[in-house]
Amino acid sequence: MNEEDESKRHEIATPVWTEEQLKRRRQRNMAIAWTLAALIVLFFVVTIVKLGGNVANRPL
């Protein structure tokens, strides 16, 4: 086996995405982003509720 055959054996073909695949990937990414944002807001609200309203009146 020569060097040229060896180098071509390890090449990875670049995937060709269809417009439908790109659209579905964008939709999936947006769903993940919205879910993450909702979890962040939920954790923030739960933290504020657990700390109560007097969190700003604590002694420094």
C-alpha positions, 0 to 999 in steps of 0.5 A: 500500500502506498502513502496516497492510498493510506491518506485517502483511507482516513478521509472523512466525507463532509456531510451534505445537509438537506434543507429539511435536516437543517430546519429540523436541527434549528427547531431542535436547538430552539427547543433545547434553548427554550427548555434551558431558559425555562429551567433557569427561570424556574430555579431563580423563582424557587430560590427567591421564594425559598429565601423569602422577601427579607433577603434584602433586609439581612445584616451585612 
